[in-house]
Amino acid sequence: MLVVRNCQAIPAEPGGKPGLRDSMVMHMTRSALVLLAVLVFLLVVLAGCPKPPQGGGPGTGPTPPAAAGPVTVNMWTIWNADPRQAALAEIVKDFEAANPGTTVKVSAFEPDAYKTSIKVVLGGGDAPDIYFVWSGEKMLHNFVRGGRVADLTPYVDADGEAWRERLIPASLDRFTFDGKVRGVPYLLQCTFFFYNKPMFEKRGWQTPKTWEELIALCKQIKAAGVTPIALGNAQKWPAHHLPFVLTQRLIGKEASEQQYDPTGPGDYSDPSFVTALQMFSDFAKQGFFNDSPNGTLRETARTLFYSGKTAMFYTGTWDFARFSKGGEAPESFWDQWDFFNFPSVAGGKGDQAALAGSPDGFVVSESSQVKDAAVKFLQFMTTREQARKFVTSCQEMVEVQDAVEEEIAGPKLAKYAKIVEEAKQITPWMDTMMEATVAEEYMNGVQGLLGGTMTPEQVMEKVRTRQAAVKAEMGR
């Protein structure tokens, strides 16, 4: 006889008995018994086994079935400080209350340490069920090609694309690779010049519209005995944001992205990459940053800014929460800051008002044994109700439809939302779009520029050499 386990037919164990009552056996022929057994088997299979979604995905739609027993979903994130950490804990608490038997275990990492830790754990075959990624080549695309990321397309497209329609399309596009949805965007982050409002108002300083005006402003600030811009580049990536935006302003989003893609024709031969680095180098040599930026942690630079030691800080919207209620900045600073977009560059071919930024979010591991439960948590996390709670607590741009609204957005977030709404273009960050080892060469080079040990030409020569090696390794 055949018995059904986990919706698959397998032979009965030795000594297994048909589950029929003795009275039935006494009144049926052997042939009737066989026929009944076949009918019972077919009914169980048809009733108990859900059909897989189109494309062979692991679940059936935006609301995966409840697990048969206790389930633990392991989640890795870079949200290692309040208010984000507390906001995520509240989402987990609500989810577990609504889904008895399912536990979400969160491991929070310092962002720069995470970049190494996640690569190690993925390489070791013990990946968390849900883990944070930045969109782009460096993480998402690389992990997908390595078979580390589950395909979520069947889930987002089920039930008339109900889940897909909850998410902001432009950000979901950044988590779509080779036509498949590979992750869930959660926060849209952009970089701006943050500035000390009282300091500017007291001295009559004006926010600049052009690169030349920014240089003139920095000279004014320095003449007043104040360090113009806080820069902590010990982690290597913060400084690269400035020449990256200069490159975008010079050649445009499309041209720069073509250069980044290791599977395409890009070879970084455009001279604008050198020009942008030279502009950044000339800027740094005028003493507009704090001393020893390469030896200064990003966290220290942030402190220099909110303690009034510098007039500006080029950082991302991830610091909104740190400068606001519940964050690390003192209460006296909560309403003392504002921000402006990177200025235009004369003669540049790119969109001079483009924003620099990318969505980040979460993926489900291809090796996860609890994919349905992991997806169910991400779906819960991206409901309008939970998204609005996160916005209220953290004042960040959650990529869920109608999550950011006037009644819960503070003035800074409201301003940011309006800027995003009006922006014609958002250019993704260079270090997330480059292949990982190429990005490392570029960031090492920017450190070298700041330290006076490399020239722009030398930096790009190393970048071009590494890109060529990557292409060769990939068989391109």
Stockholm file with secondary structure:
# STOCKHOLM 1.0

chainA/1-476         MLVVRNCQAIPAEPGGKPGLRDSMVMHMTRSALVLLAVLVFLLVVLAGCPKPPQGGGPGTGPTPPAAAGPVTVNMWTIWNADPRQAALAEIVKDFEAANPGTTVKVSAFEPDAYKTSIKVVLGGGDAPDIYFVWSGEKMLHNFVRGGRVADLTPYVDADGEAWRERLIPASLDRFTFDGKVRGVPYLLQCTFFFYNKPMFEKRGWQTPKTWEELIALCKQIKAAGVTPIALGNAQKWPAHHLPFVLTQRLIGKEASEQQYDPTGPGDYSDPSFVTALQMFSDFAKQGFFNDSPNGTLRETARTLFYSGKTAMFYTGTWDFARFSKGGEAPESFWDQWDFFNFPSVAGGKGDQAALAGSPDGFVVSESSQVKDAAVKFLQFMTTREQARKFVTSCQEMVEVQDAVEEEIAGPKLAKYAKIVEEAKQITPWMDTMMEATVAEEYMNGVQGLLGGTMTPEQVMEKVRTRQAAVKAEMGR
#=GR chainA/1-476 SS CEEEETTEEEECCTTCCCCCCHHHHHTSCHHHHHHHHHHHHHHHHHHHCCCCCTTSCSSCSSSCCCCSSCEEEEEEESCCSTTHHHHHHHHHHHHHHHSTTEEEEEEECCHHHHHHHHHHHHHHTCCCSEEEEESSIIIIIHHHHTTCBCCCHHHHHHHHHHHHHHBCHHHHHHTEETTEECCEEEEEEEEEEEEEHHHHHHHTCCCCSBHHHHHHHHHHHHHTTCEEEECCCTTSHHHHHHHHHHHHHHHCHHHHHHHHCTTSSCCSCCTHHHHHHHHHHHHHHTTCBCSCGGGSCHHHHHHHHHTTSEEEEEEEGGGTGGGSTTSSSCGGGTTSEEEECCCBCTTCSSCTTCEEEEEEEEEEBTTCSCHHHHHHHHHHHTSHHHHHHHHHHHCCCBCBTTCSCTTTCCHHHHHHHHHHHHCSCEECCHHHHSCHHHHHHHHHHHHHHHHTSCCHHHHHHHHHHHHHHHHHHTTC
#=GC SS_cons         CEEEETTEEEECCTTCCCCCCHHHHHTSCHHHHHHHHHHHHHHHHHHHCCCCCTTSCSSCSSSCCCCSSCEEEEEEESCCSTTHHHHHHHHHHHHHHHSTTEEEEEEECCHHHHHHHHHHHHHHTCCCSEEEEESSIIIIIHHHHTTCBCCCHHHHHHHHHHHHHHBCHHHHHHTEETTEECCEEEEEEEEEEEEEHHHHHHHTCCCCSBHHHHHHHHHHHHHTTCEEEECCCTTSHHHHHHHHHHHHHHHCHHHHHHHHCTTSSCCSCCTHHHHHHHHHHHHHHTTCBCSCGGGSCHHHHHHHHHTTSEEEEEEEGGGTGGGSTTSSSCGGGTTSEEEECCCBCTTCSSCTTCEEEEEEEEEEBTTCSCHHHHHHHHHHHTSHHHHHHHHHHHCCCBCBTTCSCTTTCCHHHHHHHHHHHHCSCEECCHHHHSCHHHHHHHHHHHHHHHHTSCCHHHHHHHHHHHHHHHHHHTTC
//
